[in-house]
Amino acid sequence: MEVAERLGGEIVSADAFAVYRGLDIGTDKPSREDRERIPHHLLDIVDPHETFSAGAFADAATVAIAEIVSRGNVALIAGGTHFWIRALVVGLFPSPPRDPGVGAALAESWDADPASVFRALEEADPESAARIGPRDRQRILRALEVFEITGEPMTTHWQRQRSSPRFDPLFVAPNRPRQALYAKIDARADRIFSDGLVGEVQRILASGVPHDAHALKAIGYREVVELLQEKCDLATAIENTKKSSRHFAKRQLTWLRRLREGTVRWVAPAGDGGAPEVI
């Protein structure tokens, strides 16, 4: 927001769950005051019973960027869904058609032993496995389906696509010591629970959104769903949220260090002068 104020910028959210209406506390959305201070885009645009894809984001973000630039302003893309940022910068490779037989067999294998399916992805496409993580059933199965149908890992398809980027962005990320990062993650988890995350999930479920909706697979939300299903207690849900967040942050850092869409400039955190470095 400081960069946006100094440069005449507008912020485009690249958070895969902040797009959903009603997912406010767990996604830590900008406040109303923040949005009045700086224009924000792609927040609260989809109902939580729907699914919003990387391709839909890339299309919507491209339109938002064009509108921002037409006003003579600078577009700042902010958020942690790096797969979406990749889709925006280089586009999505032409996805091979789905094979119902392959998809059904993979789904059956997942239901029997998710860990073994994820290990299969680690062997076939270690870069995708590192990016996706072991709990995202939908993306794990799709990556394996692409591998089985085409004989090539999804990573190879992406590398082919990267030859013609759609944008030439400045990539920046805060360079924070790992322990300081984890301390912030833990404090954030405590805060969102104390701010009423459990009640927020209860309201979403009461509105008719199924517990297995994609929107409720976000970190924090899925742990609360398990809590409400009496699979764990509150303390365990909070601790699991912290663990999942730390694992996700580790994957994010790995992705940034291996970034092939451009060079990441590591800057100080916001409170330590990061904004002037970016400017």
NUTI-676724 format. One line per 5 residues: number of its first residue (from 1); their letters; for each residue y, z, x of N, C-alpha, C. Coordinates in steps of 0.05 Angstrom, whole numbers. Layout:
// NUTI-676724
NUM) a) Y:Z:X:Y:Z:X:Y:Z:X ~ ...
//
This chain:
// NUTI-676724
1) mevae) -24:0:17:0:0:0:25:0:17 ~ 24:14:40:47:13:58:52:-15:69 ~ 30:-28:77:32:-56:86:44:-74:65 ~ 34:-70:40:43:-87:18:73:-83:13 ~ 82:-58:15:110:-52:10:128:-65:32
6) rlgge) 118:-64:57:134:-74:79:134:-105:80 ~ 113:-117:71:110:-146:74:116:-161:47 ~ 121:-146:26:123:-159:0:97:-169:-9 ~ 77:-151:-9:50:-159:-15:40:-149:-43 ~ 18:-161:-51:3:-152:-75:-26:-149:-67
11) ivsad) -40:-129:-79:-66:-122:-71:-87:-134:-90 ~ -107:-146:-78:-130:-156:-94:-154:-139:-87 ~ -165:-125:-107:-188:-108:-102:-213:-124:-98 ~ -227:-117:-76:-254:-129:-71:-275:-107:-73 ~ -273:-91:-94:-292:-70:-99:-310:-78:-122
16) afavy) -336:-80:-117:-354:-92:-137:-357:-75:-162 ~ -347:-50:-161:-350:-33:-185:-323:-26:-197 ~ -302:-28:-182:-275:-24:-194:-268:-45:-214 ~ -283:-67:-215:-277:-88:-235:-284:-78:-263 ~ -301:-57:-265:-311:-48:-291:-292:-28:-304
21) rgldi) -286:-33:-329:-270:-15:-345:-285:11:-350 ~ -271:33:-347:-284:59:-351:-296:72:-327 ~ -301:57:-306:-311:68:-281:-287:75:-263 ~ -275:98:-269:-249:105:-257:-252:126:-235 ~ -266:148:-242:-267:170:-223:-286:163:-200
26) gtdkp) -309:153:-206:-328:147:-185:-320:125:-166 ~ -304:106:-176:-294:85:-158:-268:92:-145 ~ -256:114:-153:-231:124:-141:-209:103:-144 ~ -206:92:-168:-186:71:-172:-158:80:-166 ~ -141:62:-159:-112:69:-155:-101:80:-182
31) sredr) -84:100:-179:-72:112:-202:-52:93:-216 ~ -44:101:-240:-24:85:-254:2:83:-238 ~ 9:105:-225:34:105:-209:31:86:-185 ~ 7:85:-173:2:67:-151:5:38:-160 ~ -6:32:-184:-5:5:-194:23:-4:-202
36) eriph) 39:16:-211:67:10:-217:83:5:-191 ~ 74:19:-170:88:16:-144:82:-11:-131 ~ 56:-19:-132:47:-44:-120:29:-59:-140 ~ 34:-84:-146:16:-99:-164:-13:-99:-152 ~ -32:-93:-170:-60:-94:-163:-74:-115:-181
41) hlldi) -94:-128:-170:-109:-148:-185:-139:-143:-184 ~ -153:-152:-204:-182:-151:-207:-193:-122:-210 ~ -177:-106:-223:-186:-79:-232:-189:-80:-262 ~ -210:-67:-273:-213:-65:-302:-214:-91:-316 ~ -230:-110:-307:-231:-137:-319:-257:-143:-333
46) vdphe) -277:-125:-331:-304:-130:-342:-314:-104:-356 ~ -328:-107:-378:-340:-85:-391:-365:-77:-376 ~ -372:-51:-375:-394:-41:-358:-422:-50:-367 ~ -424:-62:-391:-451:-72:-399:-455:-101:-389 ~ -434:-112:-377:-436:-139:-365:-441:-137:-335
51) tfsag) -446:-160:-323:-450:-162:-294:-430:-182:-283 ~ -416:-174:-262:-396:-191:-249:-406:-198:-221 ~ -410:-224:-216:-423:-233:-192:-403:-238:-169 ~ -414:-243:-145:-397:-249:-122:-383:-276:-127 ~ -397:-295:-139:-385:-321:-145:-362:-318:-164
56) afada) -365:-301:-185:-343:-297:-204:-320:-284:-191 ~ -325:-265:-172:-304:-252:-158:-289:-272:-140 ~ -304:-289:-126:-291:-309:-108:-272:-327:-124 ~ -282:-335:-147:-265:-353:-164:-240:-338:-174 ~ -244:-314:-184:-221:-299:-195:-201:-291:-173
61) atvai) -212:-284:-149:-194:-276:-127:-179:-300:-117 ~ -191:-323:-116:-178:-348:-107:-154:-354:-125 ~ -158:-351:-152:-136:-355:-171:-114:-334:-166 ~ -122:-309:-163:-102:-287:-158:-86:-292:-133 ~ -99:-301:-111:-86:-306:-86:-66:-329:-89
66) aeivs) -74:-350:-103:-56:-373:-107:-31:-364:-123 ~ -35:-347:-143:-12:-338:-158:7:-320:-142 ~ -5:-303:-125:11:-285:-107:27:-302:-88 ~ 14:-322:-76:28:-339:-56:50:-355:-70 ~ 45:-363:-95:65:-379:-109:90:-363:-114
71) rgnva) 88:-336:-115:111:-319:-119:125:-313:-92 ~ 115:-324:-70:126:-319:-44:117:-293:-32 ~ 95:-281:-43:85:-256:-33:60:-259:-16 ~ 52:-237:-4:28:-237:14:5:-224:-1 ~ -18:-237:0:-42:-226:-13:-57:-208:7
76) liagg) -62:-184:-1:-78:-165:14:-104:-159:-1 ~ -127:-166:11:-153:-162:-1:-163:-135:10 ~ -168:-116:-8:-176:-90:1:-201:-81:-15 ~ -221:-71:0:-244:-61:-13:-269:-62:4 ~ -290:-49:-4:-313:-46:13:-336:-64:7
81) thfwi) -334:-82:-12:-357:-100:-18:-355:-124:-1 ~ -366:-122:23:-363:-142:43:-376:-168:36 ~ -397:-167:20:-410:-192:11:-391:-208:-6 ~ -375:-194:-22:-355:-208:-39:-333:-220:-21 ~ -325:-206:-1:-304:-217:18:-315:-242:32
86) ralvv) -340:-241:40:-353:-264:52:-353:-288:33 ~ -360:-282:8:-361:-304:-13:-333:-316:-16 ~ -312:-299:-15:-285:-309:-18:-277:-326:6 ~ -283:-317:30:-273:-331:54:-288:-357:59 ~ -314:-357:56:-330:-381:63:-343:-393:39
91) glfps) -342:-381:16:-355:-392:-8:-385:-384:-8 ~ -398:-390:-29:-427:-384:-32:-442:-410:-26 ~ -464:-407:-11:-481:-430:-6:-495:-438:-32 ~ -501:-464:-35:-515:-473:-60:-541:-458:-63 ~ -542:-442:-84:-566:-425:-87:-590:-440:-96
96) pprdp) -613:-437:-83:-636:-451:-92:-645:-442:-120 ~ -657:-459:-135:-665:-451:-162:-685:-428:-161 ~ -685:-413:-183:-703:-391:-185:-731:-401:-192 ~ -751:-387:-182:-779:-393:-188:-790:-369:-204 ~ -795:-373:-230:-804:-350:-246:-829:-337:-235
101) gvgaa) -847:-353:-224:-872:-342:-214:-867:-324:-190 ~ -851:-335:-171:-845:-319:-147:-829:-294:-155 ~ -809:-297:-172:-793:-274:-181:-810:-252:-194 ~ -829:-261:-211:-846:-241:-225:-864:-227:-205 ~ -875:-242:-186:-893:-229:-167:-878:-209:-149
106) laesw) -853:-216:-141:-837:-197:-125:-830:-173:-141 ~ -823:-177:-167:-816:-154:-184:-840:-135:-187 ~ -864:-147:-190:-888:-131:-193:-893:-115:-168 ~ -889:-128:-145:-893:-114:-119:-873:-91:-116 ~ -848:-96:-125:-828:-75:-123:-836:-51:-141
111) dadpa) -845:-56:-165:-853:-34:-183:-875:-17:-171 ~ -893:-31:-155:-915:-17:-144:-908:-2:-118 ~ -890:-14:-102:-884:-1:-76:-857:-13:-65 ~ -834:-2:-74:-809:-12:-65:-805:-13:-35 ~ -816:8:-21:-812:10:8:-825:-13:22
116) svfra) -849:-21:13:-862:-44:27:-848:-70:22 ~ -835:-73:-2:-820:-97:-7:-796:-99:11 ~ -782:-76:15:-759:-76:32:-767:-81:61 ~ -791:-71:69:-800:-76:96:-805:-106:100 ~ -815:-119:79:-820:-148:80:-793:-163:84
121) leead) -772:-153:71:-746:-166:75:-736:-161:104 ~ -741:-137:114:-732:-131:142:-746:-150:162 ~ -771:-157:156:-785:-175:174:-775:-204:171 ~ -771:-212:145:-763:-239:140:-734:-245:146 ~ -716:-225:141:-687:-230:143:-674:-203:150
126) pesaa) -676:-194:175:-666:-168:182:-636:-164:177 ~ -620:-186:180:-592:-183:176:-586:-178:147 ~ -599:-192:129:-595:-187:100:-604:-159:93 ~ -627:-150:104:-637:-124:98:-617:-102:107 ~ -605:-106:131:-586:-86:140:-561:-86:123
131) rigpr) -553:-109:112:-530:-110:95:-535:-98:67 ~ -559:-104:56:-564:-96:29:-573:-67:26 ~ -589:-58:45:-600:-31:43:-625:-30:26 ~ -639:-7:26:-666:-6:13:-666:-1:-17 ~ -643:3:-30:-643:12:-58:-634:-9:-78
136) drqri) -623:-31:-68:-611:-51:-86:-633:-71:-93 ~ -648:-64:-114:-671:-80:-123:-664:-109:-127 ~ -643:-114:-142:-636:-141:-150:-631:-159:-126 ~ -615:-150:-107:-608:-166:-83:-631:-168:-64 ~ -648:-147:-61:-671:-149:-44:-690:-170:-54
141) lrale) -696:-169:-80:-715:-189:-92:-704:-217:-90 ~ -678:-221:-94:-666:-247:-92:-668:-258:-64 ~ -662:-241:-44:-663:-250:-16:-692:-258:-9 ~ -712:-243:-18:-739:-251:-12:-747:-276:-27 ~ -737:-279:-52:-743:-303:-67:-732:-328:-53
146) vfeit) -707:-326:-43:-695:-348:-28:-713:-355:-4 ~ -722:-334:10:-738:-339:34:-765:-353:27 ~ -777:-343:5:-803:-355:-2:-800:-383:-13 ~ -779:-389:-27:-775:-415:-39:-767:-436:-17 ~ -749:-428:1:-737:-447:20:-750:-446:47
151) gepmt) -764:-424:53:-775:-421:80:-755:-413:101 ~ -731:-407:92:-709:-398:110:-697:-373:98 ~ -690:-354:116:-676:-330:106:-649:-336:95 ~ -639:-319:78:-613:-322:66:-591:-323:88 ~ -595:-308:110:-576:-307:132:-572:-335:143
156) thwqr) -594:-351:145:-591:-378:155:-574:-396:137 ~ -579:-392:111:-562:-407:92:-533:-400:95 ~ -527:-374:99:-499:-366:102:-487:-377:128 ~ -503:-377:149:-493:-388:175:-485:-417:172 ~ -500:-432:156:-494:-460:152:-468:-463:136
161) qrssp) -465:-445:117:-441:-446:99:-415:-439:115 ~ -418:-422:135:-394:-412:149:-380:-433:165 ~ -391:-457:167:-379:-477:184:-353:-488:172 ~ -348:-483:146:-323:-493:134:-310:-470:117 ~ -297:-451:131:-284:-429:116:-262:-438:97
166) rfdpl) -258:-424:75:-239:-431:55:-212:-418:61 ~ -212:-397:77:-187:-383:85:-189:-376:114 ~ -166:-369:125:-164:-360:153:-150:-333:153 ~ -164:-312:146:-151:-286:142:-149:-269:167 ~ -131:-250:166:-131:-229:187:-149:-206:177
171) fvapn) -170:-201:191:-188:-179:184:-180:-154:199 ~ -176:-132:184:-169:-107:197:-187:-85:184 ~ -193:-65:201:-209:-42:191:-201:-17:206 ~ -201:6:193:-193:30:207:-214:39:227 ~ -206:46:250:-224:55:271:-223:86:271
176) rprqa) -243:97:257:-244:126:253:-269:137:266 ~ -267:159:281:-291:172:292:-312:177:270 ~ -337:172:277:-358:174:257:-358:201:242 ~ -355:223:257:-357:249:244:-333:253:225 ~ -310:243:233:-286:245:216:-290:228:191
181) lyaki) -302:205:194:-309:188:170:-328:203:152 ~ -349:214:162:-368:228:145:-356:252:132 ~ -338:266:146:-324:289:133:-308:280:109 ~ -294:257:112:-278:246:90:-297:238:67 ~ -319:226:73:-339:218:53:-349:242:37
186) darad) -356:263:51:-366:287:38:-344:300:21 ~ -320:300:30:-298:312:15:-292:295:-10 ~ -295:269:-8:-290:251:-31:-312:256:-52 ~ -337:259:-43:-359:264:-62:-354:290:-78 ~ -346:311:-63:-340:336:-77:-317:332:-97
191) rifsd) -297:316:-89:-274:313:-106:-281:298:-132 ~ -296:276:-130:-301:260:-154:-318:276:-174 ~ -336:292:-163:-352:309:-182:-334:330:-195 ~ -316:342:-179:-299:363:-191:-278:350:-210 ~ -272:324:-206:-253:310:-223:-266:302:-250
196) glvge) -293:304:-252:-305:299:-278:-323:274:-278 ~ -336:268:-256:-353:244:-255:-376:246:-275 ~ -388:270:-278:-411:272:-297:-402:266:-325 ~ -379:276:-333:-368:270:-360:-362:240:-363 ~ -352:228:-342:-346:199:-344:-372:183:-349
201) vqril) -393:190:-335:-419:176:-339:-429:181:-367 ~ -427:205:-377:-436:212:-404:-421:195:-424 ~ -395:191:-421:-379:175:-439:-388:145:-438 ~ -394:136:-414:-402:108:-411:-429:104:-426 ~ -448:122:-422:-474:120:-435:-471:122:-465
206) asgvp) -453:140:-474:-449:144:-503:-437:119:-516 ~ -423:102:-500:-411:78:-511:-432:56:-516 ~ -457:61:-508:-478:41:-511:-486:27:-487 ~ -475:33:-464:-483:20:-439:-510:32:-430 ~ -530:15:-425:-556:26:-417:-555:39:-390
211) hdaha) -573:58:-386:-573:74:-360:-580:56:-336 ~ -593:33:-341:-600:16:-319:-581:-8:-316 ~ -557:-6:-328:-537:-27:-326:-529:-30:-296 ~ -522:-54:-288:-513:-58:-260:-490:-40:-253 ~ -471:-36:-271:-447:-20:-266:-455:8:-258
216) lkaig) -477:19:-269:-484:46:-263:-503:48:-238 ~ -505:27:-223:-520:28:-198:-501:35:-175 ~ -475:38:-180:-456:45:-159:-463:73:-149 ~ -457:77:-123:-462:104:-111:-446:124:-127 ~ -458:146:-133:-446:168:-149:-455:165:-178
221) yrevv) -452:141:-189:-460:137:-217:-491:138:-220 ~ -505:126:-201:-534:126:-204:-545:154:-199 ~ -532:170:-182:-540:198:-178:-535:214:-203 ~ -513:209:-217:-508:224:-241:-528:216:-263 ~ -535:190:-264:-555:182:-284:-581:197:-279
226) ellqe) -589:200:-254:-613:216:-247:-610:245:-256 ~ -586:255:-252:-581:283:-261:-584:285:-291 ~ -572:267:-306:-574:268:-335:-602:263:-345 ~ -618:249:-330:-646:245:-337:-664:268:-328 ~ -650:289:-317:-664:313:-308:-683:308:-285
231) kcdla) -677:289:-269:-693:283:-245:-683:300:-221 ~ -660:312:-223:-649:329:-202:-629:347:-214 ~ -620:367:-198:-598:385:-207:-572:375:-196 ~ -550:389:-204:-523:380:-196:-519:380:-166 ~ -528:401:-153:-525:403:-124:-539:380:-110
236) taien) -562:373:-119:-577:351:-107:-563:324:-112 ~ -552:321:-137:-537:296:-143:-514:293:-124 ~ -499:314:-119:-476:313:-101:-485:307:-73 ~ -506:320:-64:-516:315:-37:-526:287:-34 ~ -540:277:-54:-551:249:-53:-528:229:-52
241) tkkss) -506:235:-67:-483:218:-66:-471:217:-38 ~ -469:240:-25:-459:240:2:-477:224:21 ~ -503:228:19:-522:214:36:-520:184:32 ~ -520:175:6:-518:147:1:-492:135:11 ~ -471:150:8:-445:140:17:-444:137:48
246) rhfak) -456:156:62:-457:155:91:-473:131:100 ~ -496:127:87:-513:104:94:-499:78:89 ~ -484:76:66:-469:52:60:-447:47:80 ~ -433:69:88:-412:66:108:-423:56:135 ~ -447:65:142:-460:56:166:-465:26:165
251) rqltw) -475:17:141:-481:-12:138:-454:-28:139 ~ -433:-17:127:-407:-30:128:-398:-34:157 ~ -400:-13:172:-391:-15:200:-408:-35:216 ~ -434:-36:211:-451:-56:224:-442:-84:216 ~ -436:-88:191:-427:-114:181:-401:-122:195
256) lrrlr) -383:-104:197:-357:-110:210:-360:-117:239 ~ -378:-102:253:-381:-107:281:-395:-134:287 ~ -411:-143:267:-425:-169:270:-411:-192:255 ~ -387:-187:247:-373:-206:230:-371:-234:243 ~ -379:-254:229:-378:-281:240:-357:-298:226
261) egtvr) -345:-287:205:-324:-302:192:-297:-300:206 ~ -295:-284:226:-270:-280:241:-273:-256:259 ~ -251:-248:271:-250:-225:289:-237:-202:275 ~ -250:-179:275:-239:-155:263:-220:-142:283 ~ -196:-136:274:-177:-120:290:-180:-91:281
266) wvapa) -189:-74:299:-193:-46:293:-166:-31:297 ~ -157:-18:276:-131:-5:276:-134:25:271 ~ -113:40:276:-114:68:270:-116:72:239 ~ -127:95:230:-127:101:202:-98:103:191 ~ -95:101:165:-69:100:153:-51:122:162
271) gdgga) -62:147:162:-45:170:169:-38:171:198 ~ -49:154:215:-44:155:244:-30:129:254 ~ -16:116:236:-1:92:244:-14:66:241 ~ -35:65:225:-50:39:221:-33:18:208 ~ -17:25:189:-1:5:174:18:-10:193
276) pevi) 34:3:210:51:-12:229:35:-30:247 ~ 11:-22:255:-6:-40:271:-12:-66:256 ~ -20:-63:231:-27:-86:215:-2:-104:211 ~ 21:-92:205:45:-107:200:53:-122:226
//
